[in-house]
């Protein structure tokens, strides 16, 4: 019998597991690596974040990824090599992290890798197929690190009838729904997604979805016009003036009028789309004003979604993702969503930057040691997410 299948069985029965979670979002900031200790499974899972770090993508790698991301004319050769090369790069960065944390690879039970989203195509109607593609090969990670690796979590979601995103709703509802308090968990990655968690005692349904762009348009414009990967602290936006008319034009996009749950990606919201709208409406903006207006598009689309979902109900709002460091964006959100108390995500026991990587840890743990979970409005059967790669 394969020794790693025996090891998987042993891992599944351990009282606790050490799992490394990986996340690289559509904003192309870099690779988040988190080390967690997890006990139990399902609703009884308890996660402790032990270590966390981020390896930024080099400008060369970021450019390579931007060339293939959401691009319908992507060269297949380039995409094929990136799939493997990124796996080896991820593996090398994991090995560096393990050494930095004074651990040996045999102490790590699993690696959980989300991968890099290249294309996301949610179905427009119930009779269409949703499809999504995340590259970064799990076999290369497993071989490079000598650790069993779980990856490709989104495919099962589409296989059972979902859109493949956002996955956060599953994780958020199981671990963070409160008995008495209404909560919203908002993630500001490339795309903004939220989970609305009405109190358990209310009996109301959880709602999740993508509100639209978060950092993706801002980052793309910063790279093009300032040769910077993102608007650090929102300083450029704070120096610019918002063109309110243009913000309104963008918010007329049909996506924003769709009902939740829904998902989107950079296939729909790219800087070229924004620039074509500007040209069509005869709008000329300075670079600072463009960044300010893109930031306003993000904040207004999120606040509109919050109003639509919550009405005037009071709730706690916990924000994660890279956008939490954009002071201009966060100030806008706090001013526009008056019914919310904004609380540091750390109060939930997870660093805001590590939230999505920690979510991968949870999904891998559930695949190996849990009974699976129901995906509301997708399937009533319990499912597991992820595929397993063995080192040999």
TORKOL-4160 file (C-alpha; in steps of 0.2 Angstrom, whole numbers, padded with zeros to 4 digits, m for minus):
392
<pt num="1" X="0000" Y="0000" Z="0000"/>
<pt num="2" X="0006" Y="0018" Z="m0004"/>
<pt num="3" X="0014" Y="0024" Z="0012"/>
<pt num="4" X="0007" Y="0041" Z="0010"/>
<pt num="5" X="m0011" Y="0034" Z="0010"/>
<pt num="6" X="m0007" Y="0026" Z="0026"/>
<pt num="7" X="0000" Y="0043" Z="0032"/>
<pt num="8" X="m0016" Y="0052" Z="0026"/>
<pt num="9" X="m0026" Y="0039" Z="0037"/>
<pt num="10" X="m0015" Y="0043" Z="0052"/>
<pt num="11" X="m0016" Y="0062" Z="0049"/>
<pt num="12" X="m0035" Y="0061" Z="0049"/>
<pt num="13" X="m0036" Y="0053" Z="0066"/>
<pt num="14" X="m0024" Y="0064" Z="0075"/>
<pt num="15" X="m0031" Y="0075" Z="0088"/>
<pt num="16" X="m0023" Y="0091" Z="0080"/>
<pt num="17" X="m0014" Y="0095" Z="0064"/>
<pt num="18" X="m0001" Y="0107" Z="0058"/>
<pt num="19" X="m0006" Y="0114" Z="0041"/>
<pt num="20" X="0002" Y="0127" Z="0030"/>
<pt num="21" X="m0011" Y="0137" Z="0020"/>
<pt num="22" X="m0007" Y="0147" Z="0004"/>
<pt num="23" X="m0016" Y="0161" Z="m0004"/>
<pt num="24" X="m0012" Y="0172" Z="m0019"/>
<pt num="25" X="m0026" Y="0183" Z="m0024"/>
<pt num="26" X="m0032" Y="0191" Z="m0040"/>
<pt num="27" X="m0024" Y="0208" Z="m0035"/>
<pt num="28" X="m0007" Y="0199" Z="m0038"/>
<pt num="29" X="0001" Y="0206" Z="m0022"/>
<pt num="30" X="0010" Y="0190" Z="m0019"/>
<pt num="31" X="0010" Y="0173" Z="m0009"/>
<pt num="32" X="0002" Y="0173" Z="0008"/>
<pt num="33" X="0009" Y="0158" Z="0019"/>
<pt num="34" X="0001" Y="0154" Z="0036"/>
<pt num="35" X="0005" Y="0140" Z="0048"/>
<pt num="36" X="m0010" Y="0134" Z="0058"/>
<pt num="37" X="m0014" Y="0122" Z="0072"/>
<pt num="38" X="m0031" Y="0115" Z="0069"/>
<pt num="39" X="m0041" Y="0103" Z="0080"/>
<pt num="40" X="m0058" Y="0095" Z="0076"/>
<pt num="41" X="m0068" Y="0097" Z="0061"/>
<pt num="42" X="m0084" Y="0105" Z="0054"/>
<pt num="43" X="m0092" Y="0117" Z="0067"/>
<pt num="44" X="m0081" Y="0110" Z="0080"/>
<pt num="45" X="m0065" Y="0115" Z="0071"/>
<pt num="46" X="m0053" Y="0127" Z="0081"/>
<pt num="47" X="m0040" Y="0136" Z="0072"/>
<pt num="48" X="m0024" Y="0144" Z="0080"/>
<pt num="49" X="m0013" Y="0155" Z="0068"/>
<pt num="50" X="0005" Y="0151" Z="0073"/>
<pt num="51" X="0015" Y="0160" Z="0060"/>
<pt num="52" X="0011" Y="0171" Z="0045"/>
<pt num="53" X="0021" Y="0180" Z="0031"/>
<pt num="54" X="0019" Y="0186" Z="0013"/>
<pt num="55" X="0031" Y="0184" Z="m0001"/>
<pt num="56" X="0028" Y="0198" Z="m0014"/>
<pt num="57" X="0028" Y="0194" Z="m0032"/>
<pt num="58" X="0043" Y="0201" Z="m0042"/>
<pt num="59" X="0038" Y="0214" Z="m0055"/>
<pt num="60" X="0043" Y="0202" Z="m0068"/>
<pt num="61" X="0032" Y="0188" Z="m0061"/>
<pt num="62" X="0018" Y="0200" Z="m0058"/>
<pt num="63" X="0019" Y="0206" Z="m0076"/>
<pt num="64" X="0019" Y="0188" Z="m0082"/>
<pt num="65" X="0003" Y="0184" Z="m0072"/>
<pt num="66" X="m0006" Y="0200" Z="m0077"/>
<pt num="67" X="m0002" Y="0195" Z="m0096"/>
<pt num="68" X="m0012" Y="0179" Z="m0094"/>
<pt num="69" X="m0025" Y="0183" Z="m0080"/>
<pt num="70" X="m0042" Y="0185" Z="m0087"/>
<pt num="71" X="m0035" Y="0186" Z="m0105"/>
<pt num="72" X="m0045" Y="0176" Z="m0118"/>
<pt num="73" X="m0030" Y="0176" Z="m0129"/>
<pt num="74" X="m0017" Y="0169" Z="m0117"/>
<pt num="75" X="m0003" Y="0159" Z="m0125"/>
<pt num="76" X="m0005" Y="0141" Z="m0120"/>
<pt num="77" X="0013" Y="0138" Z="m0119"/>
<pt num="78" X="0016" Y="0152" Z="m0107"/>
<pt num="79" X="0001" Y="0147" Z="m0096"/>
<pt num="80" X="0007" Y="0129" Z="m0096"/>
<pt num="81" X="0025" Y="0133" Z="m0090"/>
<pt num="82" X="0018" Y="0145" Z="m0077"/>
<pt num="83" X="0007" Y="0132" Z="m0070"/>
<pt num="84" X="0023" Y="0121" Z="m0066"/>
<pt num="85" X="0035" Y="0135" Z="m0062"/>
<pt num="86" X="0024" Y="0143" Z="m0049"/>
<pt num="87" X="0022" Y="0127" Z="m0041"/>
<pt num="88" X="0041" Y="0126" Z="m0039"/>
<pt num="89" X="0042" Y="0144" Z="m0033"/>
<pt num="90" X="0028" Y="0141" Z="m0020"/>
<pt num="91" X="0037" Y="0126" Z="m0014"/>
<pt num="92" X="0054" Y="0135" Z="m0012"/>
<pt num="93" X="0045" Y="0149" Z="m0002"/>
<pt num="94" X="0037" Y="0136" Z="0009"/>
<pt num="95" X="0053" Y="0128" Z="0012"/>
<pt num="96" X="0061" Y="0145" Z="0017"/>
<pt num="97" X="0046" Y="0148" Z="0029"/>
<pt num="98" X="0048" Y="0131" Z="0037"/>
<pt num="99" X="0066" Y="0134" Z="0040"/>
<pt num="100" X="0063" Y="0152" Z="0046"/>
<pt num="101" X="0050" Y="0145" Z="0059"/>
<pt num="102" X="0063" Y="0132" Z="0065"/>
<pt num="103" X="0052" Y="0117" Z="0060"/>
<pt num="104" X="0056" Y="0102" Z="0050"/>
<pt num="105" X="0045" Y="0096" Z="0035"/>
<pt num="106" X="0040" Y="0080" Z="0044"/>
<pt num="107" X="0031" Y="0091" Z="0057"/>
<pt num="108" X="0019" Y="0098" Z="0044"/>
<pt num="109" X="0004" Y="0087" Z="0041"/>
<pt num="110" X="m0003" Y="0096" Z="0025"/>
<pt num="111" X="0000" Y="0110" Z="0013"/>
<pt num="112" X="m0017" Y="0119" Z="0007"/>
<pt num="113" X="m0014" Y="0129" Z="m0009"/>
<pt num="114" X="m0028" Y="0139" Z="m0017"/>
<pt num="115" X="m0018" Y="0143" Z="m0032"/>
<pt num="116" X="m0018" Y="0158" Z="m0044"/>
<pt num="117" X="m0035" Y="0162" Z="m0052"/>
<pt num="118" X="m0032" Y="0165" Z="m0071"/>
<pt num="119" X="m0050" Y="0165" Z="m0077"/>
<pt num="120" X="m0067" Y="0165" Z="m0069"/>
<pt num="121" X="m0083" Y="0162" Z="m0079"/>
<pt num="122" X="m0099" Y="0161" Z="m0068"/>
<pt num="123" X="m0114" Y="0155" Z="m0076"/>
<pt num="124" X="m0127" Y="0168" Z="m0082"/>
<pt num="125" X="m0142" Y="0157" Z="m0080"/>
<pt num="126" X="m0146" Y="0140" Z="m0071"/>
<pt num="127" X="m0144" Y="0130" Z="m0087"/>
<pt num="128" X="m0126" Y="0136" Z="m0090"/>
<pt num="129" X="m0110" Y="0129" Z="m0084"/>
<pt num="130" X="m0099" Y="0139" Z="m0072"/>
<pt num="131" X="m0081" Y="0137" Z="m0074"/>
<pt num="132" X="m0065" Y="0144" Z="m0065"/>
<pt num="133" X="m0047" Y="0140" Z="m0067"/>
<pt num="134" X="m0033" Y="0141" Z="m0054"/>
<pt num="135" X="m0015" Y="0137" Z="m0059"/>
<pt num="136" X="0000" Y="0132" Z="m0048"/>
<pt num="137" X="0002" Y="0113" Z="m0049"/>
<pt num="138" X="0000" Y="0104" Z="m0032"/>
<pt num="139" X="0011" Y="0089" Z="m0037"/>
<pt num="140" X="0026" Y="0101" Z="m0039"/>
<pt num="141" X="0023" Y="0109" Z="m0022"/>
<pt num="142" X="0021" Y="0091" Z="m0014"/>
<pt num="143" X="0037" Y="0085" Z="m0023"/>
<pt num="144" X="0047" Y="0101" Z="m0019"/>
<pt num="145" X="0042" Y="0101" Z="0000"/>
<pt num="146" X="0040" Y="0082" Z="0003"/>
<pt num="147" X="0023" Y="0086" Z="0011"/>
<pt num="148" X="0006" Y="0080" Z="0006"/>
<pt num="149" X="m0003" Y="0095" Z="m0003"/>
<pt num="150" X="m0021" Y="0099" Z="m0006"/>
<pt num="151" X="m0026" Y="0111" Z="m0020"/>
<pt num="152" X="m0039" Y="0116" Z="m0033"/>
<pt num="153" X="m0053" Y="0119" Z="m0020"/>
<pt num="154" X="m0064" Y="0128" Z="m0032"/>
<pt num="155" X="m0068" Y="0114" Z="m0045"/>
<pt num="156" X="m0079" Y="0104" Z="m0033"/>
<pt num="157" X="m0089" Y="0120" Z="m0030"/>
<pt num="158" X="m0093" Y="0121" Z="m0049"/>
<pt num="159" X="m0095" Y="0102" Z="m0051"/>
<pt num="160" X="m0110" Y="0102" Z="m0039"/>
<pt num="161" X="m0118" Y="0117" Z="m0047"/>
<pt num="162" X="m0110" Y="0132" Z="m0039"/>
<pt num="163" X="m0100" Y="0147" Z="m0047"/>
<pt num="164" X="m0084" Y="0142" Z="m0039"/>
<pt num="165" X="m0084" Y="0159" Z="m0029"/>
<pt num="166" X="m0084" Y="0166" Z="m0017"/>
<pt num="167" X="m0079" Y="0151" Z="m0005"/>
<pt num="168" X="m0078" Y="0162" Z="0010"/>
<pt num="169" X="m0097" Y="0160" Z="0014"/>
<pt num="170" X="m0094" Y="0142" Z="0019"/>
<pt num="171" X="m0080" Y="0146" Z="0031"/>
<pt num="172" X="m0088" Y="0161" Z="0038"/>
<pt num="173" X="m0104" Y="0154" Z="0042"/>
<pt num="174" X="m0097" Y="0139" Z="0051"/>
<pt num="175" X="m0084" Y="0148" Z="0061"/>
<pt num="176" X="m0090" Y="0165" Z="0064"/>
<pt num="177" X="m0109" Y="0166" Z="0064"/>
<pt num="178" X="m0115" Y="0173" Z="0081"/>
<pt num="179" X="m0130" Y="0168" Z="0091"/>
<pt num="180" X="m0136" Y="0186" Z="0094"/>
<pt num="181" X="m0126" Y="0198" Z="0084"/>
<pt num="182" X="m0127" Y="0202" Z="0065"/>
<pt num="183" X="m0111" Y="0202" Z="0056"/>
<pt num="184" X="m0103" Y="0205" Z="0039"/>
<pt num="185" X="m0087" Y="0198" Z="0035"/>
<pt num="186" X="m0080" Y="0209" Z="0020"/>
<pt num="187" X="m0064" Y="0204" Z="0011"/>
<pt num="188" X="m0055" Y="0217" Z="0000"/>
<pt num="189" X="m0044" Y="0207" Z="m0012"/>
<pt num="190" X="m0044" Y="0210" Z="m0031"/>
<pt num="191" X="m0062" Y="0208" Z="m0030"/>
<pt num="192" X="m0073" Y="0212" Z="m0015"/>
<pt num="193" X="m0083" Y="0199" Z="m0007"/>
<pt num="194" X="m0094" Y="0198" Z="0008"/>
<pt num="195" X="m0103" Y="0186" Z="0019"/>
<pt num="196" X="m0119" Y="0192" Z="0028"/>
<pt num="197" X="m0121" Y="0183" Z="0044"/>
<pt num="198" X="m0138" Y="0187" Z="0052"/>
<pt num="199" X="m0139" Y="0182" Z="0070"/>
<pt num="200" X="m0143" Y="0163" Z="0073"/>
<pt num="201" X="m0158" Y="0168" Z="0083"/>
<pt num="202" X="m0165" Y="0178" Z="0069"/>
<pt num="203" X="m0167" Y="0163" Z="0058"/>
<pt num="204" X="m0163" Y="0172" Z="0043"/>
<pt num="205" X="m0152" Y="0165" Z="0029"/>
<pt num="206" X="m0134" Y="0169" Z="0026"/>
<pt num="207" X="m0130" Y="0178" Z="0010"/>
<pt num="208" X="m0113" Y="0179" Z="0001"/>
<pt num="209" X="m0107" Y="0186" Z="m0015"/>
<pt num="210" X="m0095" Y="0197" Z="m0024"/>
<pt num="211" X="m0099" Y="0216" Z="m0024"/>
<pt num="212" X="m0087" Y="0220" Z="m0038"/>
<pt num="213" X="m0069" Y="0227" Z="m0039"/>
<pt num="214" X="m0059" Y="0230" Z="m0024"/>
<pt num="215" X="m0041" Y="0232" Z="m0027"/>
<pt num="216" X="m0039" Y="0225" Z="m0045"/>
<pt num="217" X="m0043" Y="0242" Z="m0054"/>
<pt num="218" X="m0033" Y="0252" Z="m0042"/>
<pt num="219" X="m0018" Y="0241" Z="m0043"/>
<pt num="220" X="m0019" Y="0240" Z="m0062"/>
<pt num="221" X="m0019" Y="0259" Z="m0064"/>
<pt num="222" X="m0005" Y="0261" Z="m0051"/>
<pt num="223" X="0006" Y="0249" Z="m0060"/>
<pt num="224" X="0002" Y="0257" Z="m0077"/>
<pt num="225" X="0004" Y="0275" Z="m0072"/>
<pt num="226" X="0015" Y="0275" Z="m0056"/>
<pt num="227" X="0025" Y="0259" Z="m0059"/>
<pt num="228" X="0019" Y="0254" Z="m0041"/>
<pt num="229" X="0010" Y="0238" Z="m0037"/>
<pt num="230" X="m0003" Y="0246" Z="m0026"/>
<pt num="231" X="m0009" Y="0263" Z="m0019"/>
<pt num="232" X="0001" Y="0262" Z="m0002"/>
<pt num="233" X="m0010" Y="0268" Z="0012"/>
<pt num="234" X="m0022" Y="0276" Z="m0001"/>
<pt num="235" X="m0010" Y="0291" Z="m0002"/>
<pt num="236" X="m0013" Y="0293" Z="m0021"/>
<pt num="237" X="m0032" Y="0292" Z="m0019"/>
<pt num="238" X="m0031" Y="0305" Z="m0005"/>
<pt num="239" X="m0022" Y="0317" Z="m0016"/>
<pt num="240" X="m0035" Y="0316" Z="m0030"/>
<pt num="241" X="m0053" Y="0322" Z="m0033"/>
<pt num="242" X="m0067" Y="0310" Z="m0036"/>
<pt num="243" X="m0076" Y="0312" Z="m0053"/>
<pt num="244" X="m0093" Y="0308" Z="m0046"/>
<pt num="245" X="m0101" Y="0308" Z="m0063"/>
<pt num="246" X="m0089" Y="0295" Z="m0069"/>
<pt num="247" X="m0092" Y="0284" Z="m0054"/>
<pt num="248" X="m0110" Y="0284" Z="m0058"/>
<pt num="249" X="m0107" Y="0279" Z="m0076"/>
<pt num="250" X="m0097" Y="0264" Z="m0070"/>
<pt num="251" X="m0110" Y="0259" Z="m0057"/>
<pt num="252" X="m0123" Y="0257" Z="m0071"/>
<pt num="253" X="m0114" Y="0241" Z="m0076"/>
<pt num="254" X="m0127" Y="0227" Z="m0077"/>
<pt num="255" X="m0117" Y="0217" Z="m0064"/>
<pt num="256" X="m0121" Y="0229" Z="m0050"/>
<pt num="257" X="m0140" Y="0227" Z="m0053"/>
<pt num="258" X="m0139" Y="0208" Z="m0052"/>
<pt num="259" X="m0146" Y="0200" Z="m0036"/>
<pt num="260" X="m0135" Y="0190" Z="m0024"/>
<pt num="261" X="m0128" Y="0177" Z="m0023"/>
<pt num="262" X="m0116" Y="0182" Z="m0038"/>
<pt num="263" X="m0098" Y="0182" Z="m0042"/>
<pt num="264" X="m0087" Y="0191" Z="m0054"/>
<pt num="265" X="m0068" Y="0193" Z="m0059"/>
<pt num="266" X="m0056" Y="0204" Z="m0069"/>
<pt num="267" X="m0064" Y="0197" Z="m0085"/>
<pt num="268" X="m0077" Y="0210" Z="m0082"/>
<pt num="269" X="m0068" Y="0223" Z="m0072"/>
<pt num="270" X="m0051" Y="0228" Z="m0081"/>
<pt num="271" X="m0043" Y="0245" Z="m0083"/>
<pt num="272" X="m0045" Y="0244" Z="m0102"/>
<pt num="273" X="m0064" Y="0243" Z="m0099"/>
<pt num="274" X="m0063" Y="0258" Z="m0087"/>
<pt num="275" X="m0053" Y="0268" Z="m0100"/>
<pt num="276" X="m0065" Y="0264" Z="m0114"/>
<pt num="277" X="m0079" Y="0271" Z="m0104"/>
<pt num="278" X="m0069" Y="0287" Z="m0100"/>
<pt num="279" X="m0066" Y="0289" Z="m0119"/>
<pt num="280" X="m0084" Y="0285" Z="m0123"/>
<pt num="281" X="m0090" Y="0299" Z="m0111"/>
<pt num="282" X="m0076" Y="0311" Z="m0116"/>
<pt num="283" X="m0069" Y="0311" Z="m0098"/>
<pt num="284" X="m0051" Y="0316" Z="m0095"/>
<pt num="285" X="m0044" Y="0313" Z="m0078"/>
<pt num="286" X="m0027" Y="0316" Z="m0070"/>
<pt num="287" X="m0019" Y="0300" Z="m0064"/>
<pt num="288" X="m0022" Y="0305" Z="m0045"/>
<pt num="289" X="m0040" Y="0308" Z="m0050"/>
<pt num="290" X="m0042" Y="0292" Z="m0058"/>
<pt num="291" X="m0035" Y="0283" Z="m0043"/>
<pt num="292" X="m0047" Y="0292" Z="m0032"/>
<pt num="293" X="m0062" Y="0288" Z="m0043"/>
<pt num="294" X="m0057" Y="0270" Z="m0044"/>
<pt num="295" X="m0057" Y="0269" Z="m0025"/>
<pt num="296" X="m0074" Y="0278" Z="m0025"/>
<pt num="297" X="m0081" Y="0265" Z="m0037"/>
<pt num="298" X="m0075" Y="0251" Z="m0024"/>
<pt num="299" X="m0082" Y="0260" Z="m0009"/>
<pt num="300" X="m0099" Y="0264" Z="m0017"/>
<pt num="301" X="m0102" Y="0247" Z="m0024"/>
<pt num="302" X="m0098" Y="0239" Z="m0007"/>
<pt num="303" X="m0109" Y="0252" Z="0002"/>
<pt num="304" X="m0123" Y="0249" Z="m0010"/>
<pt num="305" X="m0123" Y="0231" Z="m0008"/>
<pt num="306" X="m0122" Y="0233" Z="0011"/>
<pt num="307" X="m0138" Y="0244" Z="0011"/>
<pt num="308" X="m0146" Y="0231" Z="m0001"/>
<pt num="309" X="m0143" Y="0216" Z="0010"/>
<pt num="310" X="m0144" Y="0224" Z="0028"/>
<pt num="311" X="m0156" Y="0238" Z="0026"/>
<pt num="312" X="m0155" Y="0248" Z="0042"/>
<pt num="313" X="m0150" Y="0233" Z="0053"/>
<pt num="314" X="m0135" Y="0237" Z="0064"/>
<pt num="315" X="m0121" Y="0225" Z="0062"/>
<pt num="316" X="m0102" Y="0221" Z="0066"/>
<pt num="317" X="m0091" Y="0223" Z="0050"/>
<pt num="318" X="m0075" Y="0213" Z="0050"/>
<pt num="319" X="m0063" Y="0218" Z="0035"/>
<pt num="320" X="m0049" Y="0207" Z="0029"/>
<pt num="321" X="m0038" Y="0207" Z="0013"/>
<pt num="322" X="m0025" Y="0219" Z="0006"/>
<pt num="323" X="m0038" Y="0233" Z="0005"/>
<pt num="324" X="m0039" Y="0235" Z="0024"/>
<pt num="325" X="m0022" Y="0244" Z="0023"/>
<pt num="326" X="m0029" Y="0257" Z="0011"/>
<pt num="327" X="m0034" Y="0271" Z="0023"/>
<pt num="328" X="m0044" Y="0281" Z="0009"/>
<pt num="329" X="m0054" Y="0266" Z="0005"/>
<pt num="330" X="m0057" Y="0261" Z="0023"/>
<pt num="331" X="m0062" Y="0279" Z="0028"/>
<pt num="332" X="m0075" Y="0280" Z="0014"/>
<pt num="333" X="m0082" Y="0263" Z="0019"/>
<pt num="334" X="m0084" Y="0269" Z="0037"/>
<pt num="335" X="m0092" Y="0285" Z="0032"/>
<pt num="336" X="m0104" Y="0277" Z="0020"/>
<pt num="337" X="m0110" Y="0262" Z="0030"/>
<pt num="338" X="m0116" Y="0270" Z="0045"/>
<pt num="339" X="m0126" Y="0255" Z="0052"/>
<pt num="340" X="m0110" Y="0246" Z="0055"/>
<pt num="341" X="m0097" Y="0245" Z="0069"/>
<pt num="342" X="m0080" Y="0241" Z="0060"/>
<pt num="343" X="m0070" Y="0229" Z="0071"/>
<pt num="344" X="m0053" Y="0223" Z="0068"/>
<pt num="345" X="m0053" Y="0206" Z="0060"/>
<pt num="346" X="m0040" Y="0201" Z="0073"/>
<pt num="347" X="m0054" Y="0200" Z="0086"/>
<pt num="348" X="m0060" Y="0184" Z="0078"/>
<pt num="349" X="m0043" Y="0176" Z="0081"/>
<pt num="350" X="m0035" Y="0178" Z="0063"/>
<pt num="351" X="m0024" Y="0192" Z="0056"/>
<pt num="352" X="m0034" Y="0201" Z="0043"/>
<pt num="353" X="m0020" Y="0197" Z="0030"/>
<pt num="354" X="m0020" Y="0179" Z="0034"/>
<pt num="355" X="m0039" Y="0176" Z="0033"/>
<pt num="356" X="m0040" Y="0168" Z="0016"/>
<pt num="357" X="m0025" Y="0157" Z="0018"/>
<pt num="358" X="m0032" Y="0151" Z="0034"/>
<pt num="359" X="m0048" Y="0147" Z="0025"/>
<pt num="360" X="m0038" Y="0135" Z="0014"/>
<pt num="361" X="m0031" Y="0127" Z="0030"/>
<pt num="362" X="m0049" Y="0124" Z="0035"/>
<pt num="363" X="m0055" Y="0116" Z="0018"/>
<pt num="364" X="m0039" Y="0105" Z="0018"/>
<pt num="365" X="m0043" Y="0099" Z="0036"/>
<pt num="366" X="m0061" Y="0095" Z="0031"/>
<pt num="367" X="m0056" Y="0085" Z="0016"/>
<pt num="368" X="m0044" Y="0074" Z="0026"/>
<pt num="369" X="m0053" Y="0073" Z="0043"/>
<pt num="370" X="m0071" Y="0080" Z="0042"/>
<pt num="371" X="m0088" Y="0074" Z="0035"/>
<pt num="372" X="m0089" Y="0089" Z="0023"/>
<pt num="373" X="m0102" Y="0103" Z="0023"/>
<pt num="374" X="m0117" Y="0108" Z="0014"/>
<pt num="375" X="m0116" Y="0123" Z="0002"/>
<pt num="376" X="m0132" Y="0133" Z="0004"/>
<pt num="377" X="m0142" Y="0136" Z="m0012"/>
<pt num="378" X="m0130" Y="0125" Z="m0022"/>
<pt num="379" X="m0132" Y="0107" Z="m0015"/>
<pt num="380" X="m0140" Y="0099" Z="0001"/>
<pt num="381" X="m0127" Y="0085" Z="0000"/>
<pt num="382" X="m0111" Y="0086" Z="0010"/>
<pt num="383" X="m0096" Y="0089" Z="m0001"/>
<pt num="384" X="m0077" Y="0090" Z="0001"/>
<pt num="385" X="m0067" Y="0103" Z="m0008"/>
<pt num="386" X="m0049" Y="0100" Z="m0015"/>
<pt num="387" X="m0038" Y="0087" Z="m0023"/>
<pt num="388" X="m0024" Y="0078" Z="m0015"/>
<pt num="389" X="m0006" Y="0077" Z="m0022"/>
<pt num="390" X="0007" Y="0065" Z="m0014"/>
<pt num="391" X="0025" Y="0068" Z="m0013"/>
<pt num="392" X="0030" Y="0052" Z="m0022"/>
